[in-house]
Amino acid sequence: MMKGETIKLEKGQLIGYCIDLGKAPLLILQAKKGYIMCGYLNMNTANKLGDIAGKVTGVKTYDDMLKATVIEVSENAKKEGLTEGMNAQDFLQNLF
């Protein structure tokens, strides 16, 4: 089952998507111009689609995601000045 939730940050609101897959959830936090995804999703696809995206791993909740370090970024995220090693919440704040 998929659940959606609104999450407020300083610069705007995110939409959180969660799909319970049993052992771990599939999670996405979407801002106005891009998103953070969990390890289930593929950065190669984000690049092919031209998305502004960051990836975090080892997360099970939206709060975990916001506190996590971004381990991979899309090519279009790099063009926006977003980098690996950023805190995910800071990454998302730049997408409003």
C-alpha positions as a Markdown table, in Angstrom:
| # | Residue | x | y | z |
|---|---|---|---|---|
| 1 | Met | 0.0 | 0.0 | 0.0 |
| 2 | Met | 1.3 | 3.5 | -0.9 |
| 3 | Lys | 1.0 | 6.3 | 1.6 |
| 4 | Gly | 1.5 | 10.0 | 1.0 |
| 5 | Glu | 2.3 | 12.7 | 3.5 |
| 6 | Thr | 3.1 | 16.4 | 3.5 |
| 7 | Ile | 6.2 | 17.5 | 5.3 |
| 8 | Lys | 7.0 | 21.1 | 6.1 |
| 9 | Leu | 10.5 | 22.5 | 5.8 |
| 10 | Glu | 11.8 | 26.0 | 6.2 |
| 11 | Lys | 11.6 | 26.9 | 2.5 |
| 12 | Gly | 8.5 | 24.9 | 1.5 |
| 13 | Gln | 6.6 | 21.7 | 1.7 |
| 14 | Leu | 7.6 | 18.2 | 0.5 |
| 15 | Ile | 5.5 | 15.4 | -0.5 |
| 16 | Gly | 6.6 | 12.1 | 1.0 |
| 17 | Tyr | 5.8 | 8.8 | -0.7 |
| 18 | Cys | 6.1 | 5.5 | 1.1 |
| 19 | Ile | 5.5 | 2.0 | -0.3 |
| 20 | Asp | 5.7 | -0.8 | 2.3 |
| 21 | Leu | 7.6 | -3.7 | 0.6 |
| 22 | Gly | 8.0 | -5.9 | 3.6 |
| 23 | Lys | 11.6 | -5.8 | 4.7 |
| 24 | Ala | 12.1 | -2.1 | 3.9 |
| 25 | Pro | 10.0 | 0.7 | 2.6 |
| 26 | Leu | 10.5 | 2.4 | -0.8 |
| 27 | Leu | 10.7 | 6.1 | 0.1 |
| 28 | Ile | 10.7 | 9.4 | -1.9 |
| 29 | Leu | 10.7 | 13.0 | -0.7 |
| 30 | Gln | 9.7 | 15.3 | -3.5 |
| 31 | Ala | 10.3 | 19.1 | -3.5 |
| 32 | Lys | 9.2 | 21.6 | -6.2 |
| 33 | Lys | 12.2 | 21.0 | -8.6 |
| 34 | Gly | 13.4 | 17.5 | -7.6 |
| 35 | Tyr | 13.6 | 14.7 | -5.1 |
| 36 | Ile | 15.5 | 12.5 | -2.7 |
| 37 | Met | 15.1 | 8.7 | -3.3 |
| 38 | Cys | 16.0 | 5.7 | -1.2 |
| 39 | Gly | 18.3 | 2.9 | -2.3 |
| 40 | Tyr | 15.6 | 0.9 | -4.1 |
| 41 | Leu | 15.6 | 3.4 | -6.9 |
| 42 | Asn | 18.1 | 3.8 | -9.8 |
| 43 | Met | 20.1 | 7.0 | -10.5 |
| 44 | Asn | 20.8 | 5.9 | -14.1 |
| 45 | Thr | 17.0 | 6.2 | -14.7 |
| 46 | Ala | 16.9 | 9.6 | -13.0 |
| 47 | Asn | 19.7 | 10.8 | -15.3 |
| 48 | Lys | 18.0 | 9.4 | -18.4 |
| 49 | Leu | 14.9 | 11.3 | -17.5 |
| 50 | Gly | 16.8 | 14.5 | -16.7 |
| 51 | Asp | 15.6 | 14.6 | -13.1 |
| 52 | Ile | 17.2 | 16.6 | -10.3 |
| 53 | Ala | 17.7 | 13.8 | -7.8 |
| 54 | Gly | 19.7 | 12.7 | -4.8 |
| 55 | Lys | 20.0 | 9.2 | -3.3 |
| 56 | Val | 20.2 | 8.1 | 0.4 |
| 57 | Thr | 20.5 | 4.6 | 1.8 |
| 58 | Gly | 19.8 | 2.8 | 5.1 |
| 59 | Val | 16.6 | 4.7 | 5.7 |
| 60 | Lys | 13.2 | 3.5 | 6.9 |
| 61 | Thr | 11.4 | 6.8 | 7.7 |
| 62 | Tyr | 11.1 | 10.3 | 6.2 |
| 63 | Asp | 12.9 | 11.6 | 9.3 |
| 64 | Asp | 15.8 | 9.1 | 8.6 |
| 65 | Met | 15.9 | 10.5 | 5.0 |
| 66 | Leu | 16.1 | 14.1 | 6.1 |
| 67 | Lys | 19.0 | 13.3 | 8.4 |
| 68 | Ala | 20.9 | 11.1 | 5.9 |
| 69 | Thr | 23.9 | 12.0 | 3.8 |
| 70 | Val | 23.3 | 12.1 | 0.1 |
| 71 | Ile | 25.5 | 9.4 | -1.5 |
| 72 | Glu | 24.7 | 10.0 | -5.2 |
| 73 | Val | 23.4 | 12.8 | -7.2 |
| 74 | Ser | 22.0 | 13.1 | -10.7 |
| 75 | Glu | 23.8 | 15.1 | -13.5 |
| 76 | Asn | 21.2 | 17.8 | -13.4 |
| 77 | Ala | 21.5 | 18.0 | -9.6 |
| 78 | Lys | 25.3 | 18.7 | -10.1 |
| 79 | Lys | 24.4 | 21.5 | -12.5 |
| 80 | Glu | 22.3 | 23.0 | -9.7 |
| 81 | Gly | 25.4 | 22.9 | -7.4 |
| 82 | Leu | 24.1 | 20.0 | -5.4 |
| 83 | Thr | 26.7 | 17.4 | -4.4 |
| 84 | Glu | 27.3 | 14.0 | -2.8 |
| 85 | Gly | 28.0 | 14.4 | 0.9 |
| 86 | Met | 25.3 | 17.0 | 1.5 |
| 87 | Asn | 22.7 | 16.5 | 4.2 |
| 88 | Ala | 19.5 | 15.4 | 2.5 |
| 89 | Gln | 17.4 | 18.2 | 4.1 |
| 90 | Asp | 19.8 | 20.8 | 2.8 |
| 91 | Phe | 19.7 | 19.2 | -0.6 |
| 92 | Leu | 15.9 | 19.4 | -0.6 |
| 93 | Gln | 15.8 | 23.0 | 0.7 |
| 94 | Asn | 17.7 | 24.0 | -2.5 |
| 95 | Leu | 14.9 | 22.5 | -4.6 |
| 96 | Phe | 12.1 | 25.1 | -3.8 |
